[in-house]
Amino acid sequence: MAVQQCQKRGTAVAAVPFARAARELELKPREFELAVQLGLVRTVSAGPGGRRRVAREEIDRHVAGPGFPEALRTRVWVVGTSEGAELMGISPARFGRLARAGCFAPVRFYVNRYRAVVWHYLATDLVDFADASPELLTGRTPAALRDALEEREDRRARGWRARRLDQLLALTDDPWERAAATASVLGPEQLADAVPDPYERARVSELRPELSAVRADTQAVRVVVERVTLAADPEEIAWYRKQLTDALARARAACPVTGPEGYAVRVTAREEPSAQEARPAPEPAVGLRALWGRLRGRR
């Protein structure tokens, strides 16, 4: 059946699969995926091992909301560097400098045929940044920003990781799932060092979610994707290791794993809507002036 009863905080609710929810919300698959990741469309558990679904009341809430479906589509509108620069009224070069400095974080990426990372940003984020920091859009780049660009590495991947991890943590209250989400930005060596107990590490590894659905068909692409998904800077690694240590302490207190017997109960990782992070299809041909007005009018 397309609609089934799912458990939400102990109460049975009518829920539908992601594909049907996307159709009823008039969102493309990638738009729907992003809406779920951003928490704009809330999901419910279908039980152990089952795919997550969308409650009927959640769909009705959006459908009955003002400006449906354009209001929801606008909130998941993504743009690349050229369109983002045009939207903000600045040059692509200046846009790139602001993005590399971490002024706004990418919301997704893909790897092109030249094995280069192509970033995409939420149009709403760009509008909010332009409203909050108009002085950075014109004139000479402030000295503090120039110094940051010279002293720091490209902050886009770091900003994406932080944003993606926040999305994953918002999906669950389970302490072991939260620890596994935090561990997902650490490489194998850092993980082994941070979680020395083999049974705890096995549980964390089992629950560890995929940060990105980018297809890594070759070793070369896999290396590029890992540069985005795994922390490399010592300061960032130390920060996430501390977060993982704290998360593990909470998980041990809630449900300790003491050996093979304690690990025998299989815990199924949370599932998210699947989508290939391939080159996105062109967005609808809507003028940037109209988009700017729509984004500003949403508040």
Contacts in CASP RR format, 6 or more apart in sequence:
PFRMAT RR
TARGET T0000
AUTHOR 0000-0000-0000
METHOD contacts of the structure
MODEL  1
MAVQQCQKRGTAVAAVPFARAARELELKPREFELAVQLGLVRTVSAGPGG
RRRVAREEIDRHVAGPGFPEALRTRVWVVGTSEGAELMGISPARFGRLAR
AGCFAPVRFYVNRYRAVVWHYLATDLVDFADASPELLTGRTPAALRDALE
EREDRRARGWRARRLDQLLALTDDPWERAAATASVLGPEQLADAVPDPYE
RARVSELRPELSAVRADTQAVRVVVERVTLAADPEEIAWYRKQLTDALAR
ARAACPVTGPEGYAVRVTAREEPSAQEARPAPEPAVGLRALWGRLRGRR
2 16 0 8 1.000
2 17 0 8 1.000
2 20 0 8 1.000
3 14 0 8 1.000
3 15 0 8 1.000
3 16 0 8 1.000
3 56 0 8 1.000
4 14 0 8 1.000
4 15 0 8 1.000
4 46 0 8 1.000
4 53 0 8 1.000
5 12 0 8 1.000
5 13 0 8 1.000
5 14 0 8 1.000
5 15 0 8 1.000
6 12 0 8 1.000
6 13 0 8 1.000
6 14 0 8 1.000
6 15 0 8 1.000
6 44 0 8 1.000
6 45 0 8 1.000
6 46 0 8 1.000
6 47 0 8 1.000
6 53 0 8 1.000
6 55 0 8 1.000
7 13 0 8 1.000
7 44 0 8 1.000
7 45 0 8 1.000
7 47 0 8 1.000
8 44 0 8 1.000
8 45 0 8 1.000
8 55 0 8 1.000
13 44 0 8 1.000
13 55 0 8 1.000
13 56 0 8 1.000
13 57 0 8 1.000
14 55 0 8 1.000
14 56 0 8 1.000
14 57 0 8 1.000
15 44 0 8 1.000
15 46 0 8 1.000
15 53 0 8 1.000
15 54 0 8 1.000
15 55 0 8 1.000
15 56 0 8 1.000
16 24 0 8 1.000
16 53 0 8 1.000
16 54 0 8 1.000
16 56 0 8 1.000
16 59 0 8 1.000
17 51 0 8 1.000
17 53 0 8 1.000
17 54 0 8 1.000
18 32 0 8 1.000
18 36 0 8 1.000
18 51 0 8 1.000
18 52 0 8 1.000
18 53 0 8 1.000
18 54 0 8 1.000
18 273 0 8 1.000
19 29 0 8 1.000
21 32 0 8 1.000
21 41 0 8 1.000
21 53 0 8 1.000
21 54 0 8 1.000
21 59 0 8 1.000
22 28 0 8 1.000
22 29 0 8 1.000
22 31 0 8 1.000
22 32 0 8 1.000
24 59 0 8 1.000
24 63 0 8 1.000
25 32 0 8 1.000
25 35 0 8 1.000
25 41 0 8 1.000
25 59 0 8 1.000
25 62 0 8 1.000
25 63 0 8 1.000
25 69 0 8 1.000
25 72 0 8 1.000
26 68 0 8 1.000
26 69 0 8 1.000
26 72 0 8 1.000
26 73 0 8 1.000
27 35 0 8 1.000
27 69 0 8 1.000
27 72 0 8 1.000
27 73 0 8 1.000
27 76 0 8 1.000
28 281 0 8 1.000
29 273 0 8 1.000
29 275 0 8 1.000
30 275 0 8 1.000
30 280 0 8 1.000
30 281 0 8 1.000
31 73 0 8 1.000
31 76 0 8 1.000
32 41 0 8 1.000
32 273 0 8 1.000
33 272 0 8 1.000
33 273 0 8 1.000
33 274 0 8 1.000
33 275 0 8 1.000
34 76 0 8 1.000
34 78 0 8 1.000
34 107 0 8 1.000
34 108 0 8 1.000
35 41 0 8 1.000
35 72 0 8 1.000
35 75 0 8 1.000
35 76 0 8 1.000
36 43 0 8 1.000
36 272 0 8 1.000
36 273 0 8 1.000
37 164 0 8 1.000
37 167 0 8 1.000
37 272 0 8 1.000
38 75 0 8 1.000
38 76 0 8 1.000
38 107 0 8 1.000
38 167 0 8 1.000
39 167 0 8 1.000
39 170 0 8 1.000
40 72 0 8 1.000
40 75 0 8 1.000
40 76 0 8 1.000
41 54 0 8 1.000
41 58 0 8 1.000
41 62 0 8 1.000
42 54 0 8 1.000
42 55 0 8 1.000
42 58 0 8 1.000
43 52 0 8 1.000
43 53 0 8 1.000
43 54 0 8 1.000
43 55 0 8 1.000
43 58 0 8 1.000
43 171 0 8 1.000
44 52 0 8 1.000
44 53 0 8 1.000
44 54 0 8 1.000
44 55 0 8 1.000
45 52 0 8 1.000
46 52 0 8 1.000
46 53 0 8 1.000
48 268 0 8 1.000
49 268 0 8 1.000
49 271 0 8 1.000
50 268 0 8 1.000
50 271 0 8 1.000
51 271 0 8 1.000
52 270 0 8 1.000
52 271 0 8 1.000
52 272 0 8 1.000
62 68 0 8 1.000
62 69 0 8 1.000
62 72 0 8 1.000
65 71 0 8 1.000
70 294 0 8 1.000
71 298 0 8 1.000
74 123 0 8 1.000
74 124 0 8 1.000
74 291 0 8 1.000
74 294 0 8 1.000
74 295 0 8 1.000
74 298 0 8 1.000
75 122 0 8 1.000
75 124 0 8 1.000
75 298 0 8 1.000
76 122 0 8 1.000
77 122 0 8 1.000
77 123 0 8 1.000
77 124 0 8 1.000
77 283 0 8 1.000
77 291 0 8 1.000
77 295 0 8 1.000
78 107 0 8 1.000
78 108 0 8 1.000
78 120 0 8 1.000
78 121 0 8 1.000
78 122 0 8 1.000
78 123 0 8 1.000
78 280 0 8 1.000
78 283 0 8 1.000
79 87 0 8 1.000
79 120 0 8 1.000
79 121 0 8 1.000
79 123 0 8 1.000
79 126 0 8 1.000
79 283 0 8 1.000
80 118 0 8 1.000
80 119 0 8 1.000
80 120 0 8 1.000
80 121 0 8 1.000
81 92 0 8 1.000
81 95 0 8 1.000
81 96 0 8 1.000
81 99 0 8 1.000
81 119 0 8 1.000
82 92 0 8 1.000
83 288 0 8 1.000
84 95 0 8 1.000
84 121 0 8 1.000
84 123 0 8 1.000
84 126 0 8 1.000
85 91 0 8 1.000
85 92 0 8 1.000
85 94 0 8 1.000
85 95 0 8 1.000
85 96 0 8 1.000
86 288 0 8 1.000
87 123 0 8 1.000
87 126 0 8 1.000
87 127 0 8 1.000
87 288 0 8 1.000
87 291 0 8 1.000
87 292 0 8 1.000
88 95 0 8 1.000
88 126 0 8 1.000
88 129 0 8 1.000
88 130 0 8 1.000
88 137 0 8 1.000
89 137 0 8 1.000
90 98 0 8 1.000
90 137 0 8 1.000
90 138 0 8 1.000
94 137 0 8 1.000
94 141 0 8 1.000
97 141 0 8 1.000
97 145 0 8 1.000
97 149 0 8 1.000
98 104 0 8 1.000
98 129 0 8 1.000
98 136 0 8 1.000
98 145 0 8 1.000
99 106 0 8 1.000
99 119 0 8 1.000
99 121 0 8 1.000
99 156 0 8 1.000
100 149 0 8 1.000
100 154 0 8 1.000
100 155 0 8 1.000
100 156 0 8 1.000
101 145 0 8 1.000
101 148 0 8 1.000
101 149 0 8 1.000
101 152 0 8 1.000
101 155 0 8 1.000
102 155 0 8 1.000
102 156 0 8 1.000
102 158 0 8 1.000
102 159 0 8 1.000
103 129 0 8 1.000
103 133 0 8 1.000
103 136 0 8 1.000
104 121 0 8 1.000
104 125 0 8 1.000
104 126 0 8 1.000
104 129 0 8 1.000
105 121 0 8 1.000
105 125 0 8 1.000
105 156 0 8 1.000
105 159 0 8 1.000
105 160 0 8 1.000
105 162 0 8 1.000
105 163 0 8 1.000
106 119 0 8 1.000
106 120 0 8 1.000
106 121 0 8 1.000
106 156 0 8 1.000
106 159 0 8 1.000
106 160 0 8 1.000
106 163 0 8 1.000
107 120 0 8 1.000
107 121 0 8 1.000
107 122 0 8 1.000
107 125 0 8 1.000
107 160 0 8 1.000
107 163 0 8 1.000
108 119 0 8 1.000
108 120 0 8 1.000
108 160 0 8 1.000
108 212 0 8 1.000
108 277 0 8 1.000
109 117 0 8 1.000
109 118 0 8 1.000
109 119 0 8 1.000
109 120 0 8 1.000
109 160 0 8 1.000
109 212 0 8 1.000
109 214 0 8 1.000
109 228 0 8 1.000
109 277 0 8 1.000
110 117 0 8 1.000
110 118 0 8 1.000
110 120 0 8 1.000
110 214 0 8 1.000
110 277 0 8 1.000
110 278 0 8 1.000
110 279 0 8 1.000
110 280 0 8 1.000
111 117 0 8 1.000
111 118 0 8 1.000
111 214 0 8 1.000
111 221 0 8 1.000
111 224 0 8 1.000
111 225 0 8 1.000
112 118 0 8 1.000
112 279 0 8 1.000
115 220 0 8 1.000
115 221 0 8 1.000
115 224 0 8 1.000
116 224 0 8 1.000
117 157 0 8 1.000
117 224 0 8 1.000
117 227 0 8 1.000
117 228 0 8 1.000
119 156 0 8 1.000
119 160 0 8 1.000
120 280 0 8 1.000
123 291 0 8 1.000
123 295 0 8 1.000
124 295 0 8 1.000
124 298 0 8 1.000
127 292 0 8 1.000
127 295 0 8 1.000
127 296 0 8 1.000
130 137 0 8 1.000
135 142 0 8 1.000
136 142 0 8 1.000
136 145 0 8 1.000
141 149 0 8 1.000
153 233 0 8 1.000
157 227 0 8 1.000
157 228 0 8 1.000
158 231 0 8 1.000
158 233 0 8 1.000
158 236 0 8 1.000
160 228 0 8 1.000
161 185 0 8 1.000
161 211 0 8 1.000
161 228 0 8 1.000
161 229 0 8 1.000
161 231 0 8 1.000
161 236 0 8 1.000
164 211 0 8 1.000
164 212 0 8 1.000
165 181 0 8 1.000
165 182 0 8 1.000
165 184 0 8 1.000
165 185 0 8 1.000
165 211 0 8 1.000
168 181 0 8 1.000
168 184 0 8 1.000
168 209 0 8 1.000
168 211 0 8 1.000
169 178 0 8 1.000
169 181 0 8 1.000
169 182 0 8 1.000
171 270 0 8 1.000
171 272 0 8 1.000
172 178 0 8 1.000
172 181 0 8 1.000
172 270 0 8 1.000
175 247 0 8 1.000
175 250 0 8 1.000
175 251 0 8 1.000
175 253 0 8 1.000
175 254 0 8 1.000
175 255 0 8 1.000
176 203 0 8 1.000
176 204 0 8 1.000
176 207 0 8 1.000
176 251 0 8 1.000
176 254 0 8 1.000
176 255 0 8 1.000
176 267 0 8 1.000
177 207 0 8 1.000
177 267 0 8 1.000
177 269 0 8 1.000
177 270 0 8 1.000
178 247 0 8 1.000
178 250 0 8 1.000
178 251 0 8 1.000
179 204 0 8 1.000
179 207 0 8 1.000
179 244 0 8 1.000
179 247 0 8 1.000
179 248 0 8 1.000
179 250 0 8 1.000
179 251 0 8 1.000
180 203 0 8 1.000
180 204 0 8 1.000
180 205 0 8 1.000
180 206 0 8 1.000
180 207 0 8 1.000
180 208 0 8 1.000
180 209 0 8 1.000
180 269 0 8 1.000
181 208 0 8 1.000
181 209 0 8 1.000
182 240 0 8 1.000
182 243 0 8 1.000
182 244 0 8 1.000
182 247 0 8 1.000
183 191 0 8 1.000
183 194 0 8 1.000
183 195 0 8 1.000
183 204 0 8 1.000
183 205 0 8 1.000
183 208 0 8 1.000
183 244 0 8 1.000
184 208 0 8 1.000
184 209 0 8 1.000
184 210 0 8 1.000
184 211 0 8 1.000
184 229 0 8 1.000
185 211 0 8 1.000
185 229 0 8 1.000
185 230 0 8 1.000
185 231 0 8 1.000
185 240 0 8 1.000
186 194 0 8 1.000
186 230 0 8 1.000
186 231 0 8 1.000
186 237 0 8 1.000
186 240 0 8 1.000
186 241 0 8 1.000
186 244 0 8 1.000
187 230 0 8 1.000
187 231 0 8 1.000
190 231 0 8 1.000
190 237 0 8 1.000
190 241 0 8 1.000
191 201 0 8 1.000
191 204 0 8 1.000
191 205 0 8 1.000
192 201 0 8 1.000
193 241 0 8 1.000
194 241 0 8 1.000
194 244 0 8 1.000
194 245 0 8 1.000
195 201 0 8 1.000
195 204 0 8 1.000
195 244 0 8 1.000
195 248 0 8 1.000
197 257 0 8 1.000
199 257 0 8 1.000
199 258 0 8 1.000
199 259 0 8 1.000
199 260 0 8 1.000
199 262 0 8 1.000
199 263 0 8 1.000
200 248 0 8 1.000
200 252 0 8 1.000
200 257 0 8 1.000
202 263 0 8 1.000
203 257 0 8 1.000
203 263 0 8 1.000
203 267 0 8 1.000
204 248 0 8 1.000
206 266 0 8 1.000
206 267 0 8 1.000
206 269 0 8 1.000
207 267 0 8 1.000
207 269 0 8 1.000
208 269 0 8 1.000
209 269 0 8 1.000
209 270 0 8 1.000
209 272 0 8 1.000
211 229 0 8 1.000
212 225 0 8 1.000
212 228 0 8 1.000
212 229 0 8 1.000
212 277 0 8 1.000
213 274 0 8 1.000
213 275 0 8 1.000
213 276 0 8 1.000
213 277 0 8 1.000
214 221 0 8 1.000
214 225 0 8 1.000
214 276 0 8 1.000
214 277 0 8 1.000
215 221 0 8 1.000
215 276 0 8 1.000
215 277 0 8 1.000
215 278 0 8 1.000
216 222 0 8 1.000
216 225 0 8 1.000
231 237 0 8 1.000
231 240 0 8 1.000
257 263 0 8 1.000
END
